[in-house]
Amino acid sequence: MPAWLLFTVEIVGTVAFAVSGAMVGLKREMDIFGIAILGLVTAVGGGAIRDLVLGITPPNTFRNPIYALIAVAVSVIVFLPFVRRAFQRVHRLYDLLMLVMDSLGLGIFTVIGIRTAYDAGHRGWFLLIFVGVITGVGGGILRDVLAGQTPYVFVKHFYACASLIGAAVCVALIGNVGEAVAMTVGASLVVVLRFLAAHFRWELPKATHK
């Protein structure tokens, strides 16, 4: 995959996750600092965990701060009064935008995690899939913990499973059809599964109290 295209995809994923993080901050009625931190952690947290697992130190977030700066800038924009008022007026817009941004970020960062490990010379399927999933869901878990709520990945319909399936497909394809096609198919599958899960309310079995 050309470097410029990969950079573009990473920026799109960073913006998507930063928006989802900032929106959680809005819902929790945080101040601008809290919202910026949630946006930042959501956008770069999964990548930082990935790099630590792969032994890449310091993580890319600290070596190339463009992603962190974009995440903070996007979070501040979401905090602007007219943007906040738009979310407050149209509650359904919040839910829809949260679904779109979270799904887009999940799909993009899942396959970027796999690509990072693959380019570092790792070929074991278990490691590639694990790194892909942790890159996709890691930032969201950190976001929810900081926001004082049960991580989205543990309670919402078909979230981590969508990342897991997309990662497995990407890993299965990457050695045969190339990075670009494998990443496109894997990311698209994650997004489609998330949309289908939201529409049809697919959920894993849950523990319930009688």
NUTI-91444 format. One record per residue (C-alpha): residue number from 1; residue in one letter; x, y, z. Coordinates in nm, 2 decimals. Layout:
+-----+-----+--------+--------+--------+
!   n ! res !     px !     py !     pz !
+-----+-----+--------+--------+--------+
! NUM !   A !      X !      Y !      Z !
...
+-----+-----+--------+--------+--------+
end
This chain:
+-----+-----+--------+--------+--------+
!   n ! res !     px !     py !     pz !
+-----+-----+--------+--------+--------+
!   1 !   M !   0.00 !   0.00 !   0.00 !
!   2 !   P !   0.15 !   0.34 !  -0.09 !
!   3 !   A !   0.27 !   0.55 !   0.20 !
!   4 !   W !   0.03 !   0.84 !   0.12 !
!   5 !   L !  -0.27 !   0.61 !   0.11 !
!   6 !   L !  -0.18 !   0.45 !   0.44 !
!   7 !   F !  -0.13 !   0.79 !   0.60 !
!   8 !   T !  -0.47 !   0.90 !   0.47 !
!   9 !   V !  -0.64 !   0.59 !   0.61 !
!  10 !   E !  -0.47 !   0.64 !   0.94 !
!  11 !   I !  -0.59 !   1.00 !   0.96 !
!  12 !   V !  -0.95 !   0.90 !   0.88 !
!  13 !   G !  -0.94 !   0.64 !   1.15 !
!  14 !   T !  -0.78 !   0.89 !   1.40 !
!  15 !   V !  -1.06 !   1.15 !   1.33 !
!  16 !   A !  -1.33 !   0.88 !   1.36 !
!  17 !   F !  -1.21 !   0.76 !   1.69 !
!  18 !   A !  -1.14 !   1.11 !   1.82 !
!  19 !   V !  -1.50 !   1.21 !   1.74 !
!  20 !   S !  -1.64 !   0.90 !   1.92 !
!  21 !   G !  -1.42 !   0.96 !   2.23 !
!  22 !   A !  -1.52 !   1.33 !   2.24 !
!  23 !   M !  -1.88 !   1.24 !   2.21 !
!  24 !   V !  -1.86 !   1.01 !   2.51 !
!  25 !   G !  -1.71 !   1.31 !   2.70 !
!  26 !   L !  -2.00 !   1.53 !   2.60 !
!  27 !   K !  -2.25 !   1.27 !   2.71 !
!  28 !   R !  -2.07 !   1.25 !   3.05 !
!  29 !   E !  -2.07 !   1.64 !   3.07 !
!  30 !   M !  -1.70 !   1.67 !   3.10 !
!  31 !   D !  -1.50 !   1.99 !   3.05 !
!  32 !   I !  -1.29 !   2.06 !   2.75 !
!  33 !   F !  -0.98 !   1.90 !   2.90 !
!  34 !   G !  -1.16 !   1.58 !   2.98 !
!  35 !   I !  -1.32 !   1.57 !   2.63 !
!  36 !   A !  -0.98 !   1.63 !   2.47 !
!  37 !   I !  -0.82 !   1.35 !   2.67 !
!  38 !   L !  -1.10 !   1.10 !   2.58 !
!  39 !   G !  -1.07 !   1.19 !   2.22 !
!  40 !   L !  -0.69 !   1.15 !   2.23 !
!  41 !   V !  -0.69 !   0.82 !   2.42 !
!  42 !   T !  -0.96 !   0.67 !   2.19 !
!  43 !   A !  -0.77 !   0.77 !   1.88 !
!  44 !   V !  -0.41 !   0.66 !   1.98 !
!  45 !   G !  -0.46 !   0.43 !   2.28 !
!  46 !   G !  -0.50 !   0.11 !   2.08 !
!  47 !   G !  -0.20 !   0.19 !   1.86 !
!  48 !   A !   0.02 !   0.25 !   2.17 !
!  49 !   I !  -0.08 !  -0.09 !   2.32 !
!  50 !   R !  -0.01 !  -0.25 !   1.99 !
!  51 !   D !   0.34 !  -0.10 !   1.97 !
!  52 !   L !   0.42 !  -0.21 !   2.32 !
!  53 !   V !   0.31 !  -0.57 !   2.24 !
!  54 !   L !   0.53 !  -0.57 !   1.93 !
!  55 !   G !   0.83 !  -0.42 !   2.12 !
!  56 !   I !   0.82 !  -0.09 !   1.93 !
!  57 !   T !   0.94 !   0.17 !   2.18 !
!  58 !   P !   0.87 !   0.44 !   2.22 !
!  59 !   P !   0.52 !   0.39 !   2.06 !
!  60 !   N !   0.46 !   0.57 !   1.72 !
!  61 !   T !   0.22 !   0.81 !   1.90 !
!  62 !   F !   0.52 !   0.97 !   2.07 !
!  63 !   R !   0.76 !   0.95 !   1.77 !
!  64 !   N !   0.51 !   1.11 !   1.53 !
!  65 !   P !   0.27 !   1.34 !   1.72 !
!  66 !   I !   0.06 !   1.43 !   1.42 !
!  67 !   Y !  -0.20 !   1.18 !   1.51 !
!  68 !   A !  -0.22 !   1.30 !   1.87 !
!  69 !   L !  -0.24 !   1.66 !   1.76 !
!  70 !   I !  -0.52 !   1.58 !   1.51 !
!  71 !   A !  -0.71 !   1.39 !   1.78 !
!  72 !   V !  -0.70 !   1.68 !   2.02 !
!  73 !   A !  -0.80 !   1.93 !   1.75 !
!  74 !   V !  -1.10 !   1.72 !   1.65 !
!  75 !   S !  -1.20 !   1.68 !   2.01 !
!  76 !   V !  -1.19 !   2.06 !   2.06 !
!  77 !   I !  -1.41 !   2.11 !   1.75 !
!  78 !   V !  -1.66 !   1.86 !   1.89 !
!  79 !   F !  -1.66 !   2.07 !   2.21 !
!  80 !   L !  -1.75 !   2.39 !   2.03 !
!  81 !   P !  -2.09 !   2.53 !   2.15 !
!  82 !   F !  -2.27 !   2.51 !   1.81 !
!  83 !   V !  -2.16 !   2.15 !   1.77 !
!  84 !   R !  -2.27 !   2.05 !   2.12 !
!  85 !   R !  -2.60 !   2.22 !   2.06 !
!  86 !   A !  -2.65 !   2.02 !   1.74 !
!  87 !   F !  -2.60 !   1.69 !   1.93 !
!  88 !   Q !  -2.83 !   1.80 !   2.21 !
!  89 !   R !  -3.11 !   1.90 !   1.96 !
!  90 !   V !  -3.09 !   1.58 !   1.76 !
!  91 !   H !  -3.04 !   1.29 !   2.00 !
!  92 !   R !  -3.07 !   1.04 !   1.72 !
!  93 !   L !  -2.79 !   1.21 !   1.54 !
!  94 !   Y !  -2.57 !   1.13 !   1.84 !
!  95 !   D !  -2.64 !   0.76 !   1.82 !
!  96 !   L !  -2.60 !   0.74 !   1.45 !
!  97 !   L !  -2.28 !   0.94 !   1.44 !
!  98 !   M !  -2.14 !   0.74 !   1.73 !
!  99 !   L !  -2.21 !   0.42 !   1.54 !
! 100 !   V !  -2.06 !   0.54 !   1.22 !
! 101 !   M !  -1.74 !   0.69 !   1.37 !
! 102 !   D !  -1.68 !   0.40 !   1.61 !
! 103 !   S !  -1.74 !   0.14 !   1.34 !
! 104 !   L !  -1.51 !   0.32 !   1.09 !
! 105 !   G !  -1.24 !   0.36 !   1.35 !
! 106 !   L !  -1.27 !   0.00 !   1.46 !
! 107 !   G !  -1.24 !  -0.13 !   1.10 !
! 108 !   I !  -0.95 !   0.09 !   1.00 !
! 109 !   F !  -0.74 !   0.04 !   1.32 !
! 110 !   T !  -0.80 !  -0.34 !   1.32 !
! 111 !   V !  -0.63 !  -0.38 !   0.98 !
! 112 !   I !  -0.36 !  -0.11 !   1.05 !
! 113 !   G !  -0.26 !  -0.31 !   1.35 !
! 114 !   I !  -0.22 !  -0.62 !   1.14 !
! 115 !   R !  -0.03 !  -0.43 !   0.87 !
! 116 !   T !   0.21 !  -0.29 !   1.14 !
! 117 !   A !   0.29 !  -0.64 !   1.27 !
! 118 !   Y !   0.31 !  -0.79 !   0.93 !
! 119 !   D !   0.56 !  -0.53 !   0.81 !
! 120 !   A !   0.76 !  -0.58 !   1.12 !
! 121 !   G !   0.82 !  -0.94 !   1.00 !
! 122 !   H !   0.56 !  -1.12 !   1.21 !
! 123 !   R !   0.37 !  -1.40 !   1.03 !
! 124 !   G !   0.20 !  -1.60 !   1.31 !
! 125 !   W !  -0.17 !  -1.58 !   1.26 !
! 126 !   F !  -0.25 !  -1.57 !   1.63 !
! 127 !   L !  -0.02 !  -1.27 !   1.70 !
! 128 !   L !  -0.15 !  -1.09 !   1.38 !
! 129 !   I !  -0.51 !  -1.13 !   1.48 !
! 130 !   F !  -0.45 !  -1.04 !   1.84 !
! 131 !   V !  -0.26 !  -0.73 !   1.75 !
! 132 !   G !  -0.53 !  -0.63 !   1.50 !
! 133 !   V !  -0.81 !  -0.67 !   1.76 !
! 134 !   I !  -0.63 !  -0.49 !   2.04 !
! 135 !   T !  -0.55 !  -0.20 !   1.81 !
! 136 !   G !  -0.91 !  -0.17 !   1.71 !
! 137 !   V !  -1.07 !  -0.20 !   2.06 !
! 138 !   G !  -0.79 !  -0.09 !   2.29 !
! 139 !   G !  -0.86 !   0.29 !   2.26 !
! 140 !   G !  -1.23 !   0.24 !   2.32 !
! 141 !   I !  -1.17 !   0.03 !   2.63 !
! 142 !   L !  -0.94 !   0.30 !   2.77 !
! 143 !   R !  -1.20 !   0.57 !   2.68 !
! 144 !   D !  -1.48 !   0.39 !   2.87 !
! 145 !   V !  -1.26 !   0.32 !   3.17 !
! 146 !   L !  -1.17 !   0.69 !   3.20 !
! 147 !   A !  -1.53 !   0.79 !   3.15 !
! 148 !   G !  -1.63 !   0.56 !   3.44 !
! 149 !   Q !  -1.85 !   0.32 !   3.24 !
! 150 !   T !  -1.84 !  -0.04 !   3.15 !
! 151 !   P !  -1.63 !  -0.08 !   2.83 !
! 152 !   Y !  -1.85 !  -0.07 !   2.52 !
! 153 !   V !  -1.67 !  -0.38 !   2.40 !
! 154 !   F !  -1.80 !  -0.59 !   2.68 !
! 155 !   V !  -2.17 !  -0.50 !   2.66 !
! 156 !   K !  -2.27 !  -0.37 !   2.32 !
! 157 !   H !  -2.38 !  -0.59 !   2.03 !
! 158 !   F !  -2.12 !  -0.77 !   1.83 !
! 159 !   Y !  -1.83 !  -0.52 !   1.88 !
! 160 !   A !  -1.51 !  -0.71 !   1.94 !
! 161 !   C !  -1.64 !  -1.00 !   1.74 !
! 162 !   A !  -1.67 !  -0.78 !   1.44 !
! 163 !   S !  -1.31 !  -0.68 !   1.48 !
! 164 !   L !  -1.20 !  -1.04 !   1.54 !
! 165 !   I !  -1.38 !  -1.16 !   1.22 !
! 166 !   G !  -1.24 !  -0.88 !   1.01 !
! 167 !   A !  -0.89 !  -0.94 !   1.15 !
! 168 !   A !  -0.91 !  -1.31 !   1.07 !
! 169 !   V !  -1.02 !  -1.24 !   0.71 !
! 170 !   C !  -0.74 !  -0.98 !   0.67 !
! 171 !   V !  -0.48 !  -1.22 !   0.80 !
! 172 !   A !  -0.60 !  -1.50 !   0.57 !
! 173 !   L !  -0.58 !  -1.28 !   0.26 !
! 174 !   I !  -0.27 !  -1.06 !   0.33 !
! 175 !   G !  -0.02 !  -1.32 !   0.21 !
! 176 !   N !  -0.21 !  -1.40 !  -0.11 !
! 177 !   V !  -0.37 !  -1.09 !  -0.24 !
! 178 !   G !  -0.14 !  -0.82 !  -0.09 !
! 179 !   E !  -0.18 !  -0.56 !   0.19 !
! 180 !   A !  -0.41 !  -0.32 !   0.01 !
! 181 !   V !  -0.68 !  -0.57 !  -0.09 !
! 182 !   A !  -0.66 !  -0.76 !   0.24 !
! 183 !   M !  -0.69 !  -0.44 !   0.45 !
! 184 !   T !  -0.97 !  -0.31 !   0.24 !
! 185 !   V !  -1.17 !  -0.63 !   0.27 !
! 186 !   G !  -1.10 !  -0.67 !   0.64 !
! 187 !   A !  -1.19 !  -0.31 !   0.73 !
! 188 !   S !  -1.50 !  -0.31 !   0.52 !
! 189 !   L !  -1.62 !  -0.64 !   0.67 !
! 190 !   V !  -1.58 !  -0.50 !   1.02 !
! 191 !   V !  -1.78 !  -0.19 !   0.94 !
! 192 !   V !  -2.06 !  -0.39 !   0.76 !
! 193 !   L !  -2.08 !  -0.63 !   1.05 !
! 194 !   R !  -2.11 !  -0.35 !   1.30 !
! 195 !   F !  -2.39 !  -0.19 !   1.10 !
! 196 !   L !  -2.58 !  -0.52 !   1.06 !
! 197 !   A !  -2.54 !  -0.59 !   1.43 !
! 198 !   A !  -2.68 !  -0.25 !   1.52 !
! 199 !   H !  -2.97 !  -0.29 !   1.28 !
! 200 !   F !  -3.07 !  -0.64 !   1.37 !
! 201 !   R !  -2.96 !  -0.61 !   1.73 !
! 202 !   W !  -2.72 !  -0.90 !   1.72 !
! 203 !   E !  -2.59 !  -0.97 !   2.07 !
! 204 !   L !  -2.38 !  -1.23 !   2.24 !
! 205 !   P !  -2.53 !  -1.42 !   2.54 !
! 206 !   K !  -2.52 !  -1.21 !   2.86 !
! 207 !   A !  -2.51 !  -1.30 !   3.22 !
! 208 !   T !  -2.84 !  -1.20 !   3.38 !
! 209 !   H !  -2.97 !  -1.18 !   3.73 !
! 210 !   K !  -3.30 !  -1.35 !   3.80 !
+-----+-----+--------+--------+--------+
end
